[in-house]
């Protein structure tokens, strides 16, 4: 079970926190504010904030959409995440 207790949701894992940290890093590296990303997504700034804080869970399609708005290929993001989780970053 990857070191998780039965009741632990994946949003609270080290892996999910790493994904959110990377997502914010990619957004910042793209020079995009939360407000700008929200506008690109036709959402509110609080929507983006909730995602980055981990208050709103992302599925892979939502993640792909956000990354596309940032000009980041999903595969690049996943490779970066895997490197981070393996301690190679």
Secondary structure as the mmCIF struct_conf table of DSSP 4:
data_model
#
loop_
_struct_conf.conf_type_id
_struct_conf.id
_struct_conf.beg_label_comp_id
_struct_conf.beg_label_asym_id
_struct_conf.beg_label_seq_id
_struct_conf.end_label_comp_id
_struct_conf.end_label_asym_id
_struct_conf.end_label_seq_id
TURN_TY1_P TURN_TY1_P1 UNK A 2 UNK A 3
TURN_TY1_P TURN_TY1_P2 UNK A 6 UNK A 7
HELX_RH_3T_P HELX_RH_3T_P1 UNK A 10 UNK A 12
BEND BEND1 UNK A 13 UNK A 13
HELX_RH_AL_P HELX_RH_AL_P1 UNK A 14 UNK A 29
TURN_TY1_P TURN_TY1_P3 UNK A 30 UNK A 31
HELX_RH_AL_P HELX_RH_AL_P2 UNK A 34 UNK A 41
TURN_TY1_P TURN_TY1_P4 UNK A 42 UNK A 42
BEND BEND2 UNK A 43 UNK A 43
HELX_RH_AL_P HELX_RH_AL_P3 UNK A 45 UNK A 53
TURN_TY1_P TURN_TY1_P5 UNK A 54 UNK A 54
BEND BEND3 UNK A 55 UNK A 56
HELX_LH_PP_P HELX_LH_PP_P1 UNK A 57 UNK A 59
HELX_RH_AL_P HELX_RH_AL_P4 UNK A 60 UNK A 70
TURN_TY1_P TURN_TY1_P6 UNK A 71 UNK A 71
HELX_RH_AL_P HELX_RH_AL_P5 UNK A 74 UNK A 85
TURN_TY1_P TURN_TY1_P7 UNK A 86 UNK A 87
#
